[in-house]
Amino acid sequence: MTVLEKSIDSLIDVFHKYSLVAGHYHSISKGDLKNLMEKELTTFLKSQKDPLTVDTLFKELDSNKDQQINFEEFMVLVTRVGVACHEEIHKE
């Protein structure tokens, strides 16, 4: 696999690592999203000043309002964090 293909495969693996905790193969609960962010996005969370970051993000990400984060909604999170990291790298 190429580097990009491995990266995509890793994103899928991370999603399922947390979605399967509660037996929901296709979605992550708010609590599991918090655990995911605490374990997988530690640097991102440390840089956030808003203590309600997970709650705020969950509401924003849950576009279909089913109280779960599906893979497509999870990818919105990954994109947002990726863009923020890219911008941080290029700050002068």
N, C-alpha and C positions, 0 to 999 in steps of 0.2 A: 504494500500500500504506500501511497505517497504521504508526505508530511500532512497535507491538508486532509486526506482521507483518514489518517490516523487521528487527527484532531477531531474530526466529525464523529468518528467511532468513540473517542473518549467522551465527548459531550453526551452521546447517547448512553454510554455506560454510567456516567455520573447521574444523569436523570433517573435511570432505572435503579441505581443504588438507593436513591431516596424515595422513589415512587413505590418500590416494592416493600418498604418498611411496613406500610399499612395494607399491603396487598392490592394496591391500586396500580396496575401495570401502566396505565396511561395518564396518571395524574399525581400531583404532590399536594398534600395538605399544607396549611399555613405553618403548622408546627414543624413539618418536615422541610419546608422551604427555609425556615429559620435555621434548622440544623445544617442544611446544605450550605447556606451562606456563612454560618459560623465556622464550618470545617473546610469549605472549598473556596471561600472568598474572604478570608480573614483580613488581608491587607485592605480590601475595598471597605469592609465594615469599619476598620480602625480609622479610615480617612473621613467617615461620615460624621457630621456633627449632630444630626437629628437622631435621637434615641428611638424614634418610631420608624426608622428606616424600613424594617421588614414589613410592618403593618402597612405603611404607605405604599411600598413597592407591590405588596400582595394585591392591594385594591386596584392599583394601576395595571398590573399584569393580568388580573382575572377578567379578561375582556368579555367573557360570556357569563360572568357573575354566577358561576356554579360553586364557588367557595373552594375550588381546586385549581391548580396550575397544570395545564396540559403541556405537552412537549412544545407546541407552537408558542405558547405563552412563555415558557421557559427560555426559548430561543430569543425572545424579545429582551429578557433579562441579560442573557449572554451578549447580545448585540450592544445593549446600553453600557454594560461594564467594559466591553471591548473598545467601544468608542471613547469612553472616559479614560481608559488606560492609554490609548493611542494619543489622545490629546495631552495627557500628562507627560508622556515621553517626549513630545515635541515642544513643550513649554521651554521658553528661554529665560 
